[in-house]
Amino acid sequence: MPYISPLEDTKFVLENLLPPHSDLDNSTIDAVLGEAGKLANDYLAPLNHYGDKNNPILRQDHEVETPKGFSKAFSEIAKGGWIGVASDPTYEGMGLPLRMGAAINEYWHGANMSFSLCSLLTQGLIDAFTLVGTDEEKNLYLPKFNSGAWTGTMNLTEPQSGTDLATIRTKAEHDGNEWRIKGQKIYITYGEHDMSENIIHLVLARTEGSPDGIKGISTFIIPKFLKDEDGKYSKRNDLKCISIEHKMGIKASPTAVMSYGEEEGAIGYMLGEEGRGIEYMFIMMNRARFDVGLQGMAISEAARQKAHEYANMRIQGTPINREKGTSIIGHGDVKRLLLSMRSLTEAMRALVLVSSEIMERAHDGNEEAKIKEAFLIPIIKGWSTELAQEITSNGVQIHGGMGFIEETGAAQFMRDARILPIYEGTNAIQANDFIFRKTLKDNGQAAKLFLEQMKCDCSENPEVIKMIVLTSETLDFVLNNRDDLELLSCVSFDYMMGFGYLVGAWLMHKSKMKANTKLSLNSKNERFLKSKVISGEFYNLHILPRVYTHFEIVKKGAKVVQLADDSYV
């Protein structure tokens, strides 16, 4: 069975956990998601395994050929306007709410994560230009991005500069109304490819005479092709891809080493104000971290589907109290693994879609929503991508020895997922951000806001209430130790993960209660609704206790890390 977009669960979350949107009704949701799902199933999913085995090729002219079928699939996506699904119609976007964009992006990434990275980055540039670009820049770039004619990249990392962007060496020199950029960038996703007419690179560089550190860094727009004498974008800029990284996963995505200005200097245009480059890049980074968490959920769903299919057809042994010839799905531990995969994936989907609605309100200026969005982003990125490691690994386990064989495709999900806790800020960075900026900086106010909401929504669930009390105690511990930064850094990961599991429990409880209500009203889709009840109950009994483990580590586990000499670790 190929990948099938999870339309039913998406619609359940949209209709039952999110407030209505004035621009959406059920028929619109059905039509849009149905068409998006069909594209994911029919065009993207069949290319996933092929792209993993037939990687991009760097030609001698520094052009890159993507796997066969990628360019055609991208043109289909672009032709339908799907890249700009949540973008402003003024610039040829669809203008749908962000929740719909998030739902559709799940289908793209679940079907083929390597392919979908190109549109993900382009959507990040759409956000950046929308918030920072001049009217002239918006009018030029946004319609091109929304239509898929042009795509975009983020260029931050250099050989000596990863997380510490203050060490960037790429230089920008003034040349009239333009800038000349010289330097090298690594790990540039879709830095070169053959799927669009032009590639617009957003590049961090240090201007001449600027101060050291991040204050001297600005963001530059560097097109692959510049406007020629006839007004066409056909003039080659002084930039090129000099190599493609050989990776563990997402192999079909060309990850480029980009060289700027080997001759006279790559022509660039400053985006926004000088010295605010890091600030502007974080506009893209914030969206990207949300999307990476979404990727974790999406690839988990794909792994779950494949594992479920295999467990249904594989006959091995005779499950207890079953007839001979029953498939392995009848074995207790296989059922446990599949239920774990399902409940965790559903919790992540609920978190992503609920958060997308919060982000909608934040973008409209709602102050409380801004606080909630900031609080949730590191959880979405950190917690969801860690779960993706567990879920894709369980998918391999269910396949047994066949999971270790590449031909089944189960191993690819595990390999592809491994990048997720690393890029767009490692999960250690997410954890530190969560404990230091999102907890200590506002004295725990955002955390308390969520805890009150959870307490109200889960009042009839004693297990969740018990964990909310434990979370409140852990929050107090963190606040009371705000001066011991080393201690908190040693347990920040567990603090983030504990909160993630609690947020998941809150949303799974709400889902279970909604499903129970619909069942009592004799609603359609009885089988699906019963599965939602079982997922909620499984999460409550099997997953929720993890909160206790993580928060006990927060309160008691830091000292041993602090005391360990470097030679011991």
Summary of the structure (lengths in Angstrom):
residues: 569
radius of gyration: 24.0
end to end distance: 45.2
largest distance: 80.7
contacts: 2056
relative contact order: 0.09
helix: 61%
strand: 12%
